[in-house]
């Protein structure tokens, strides 16, 4: 089971990157201890704090010629990780 699914690269989270905070989409069942360990192992930084938030999936509907198709976007969990002062996570190093 992979705890970290993908990093968040949005304007709001990019502004937090300057303060040493980084965002990730994580597994729904992951706890703060698992998230901290996964970030430290993957990026080689010291994590000071982890804040998590769960988002409920939204109802989606699409109108076609014959009928309305209804569905639901999947729920997800977001984690904001604070690293030690002076340490940086570079998401673009592999590009």
Secondary structure by P-SEA (a helix, b strand, c coil): ccccccccccaaaaaaccccbbbbbccccccaaaaaaaaaaaccccccbbbbbbbcbbbbbbbcccbbbbbbcccbbbbbbbccccbbbbccccc
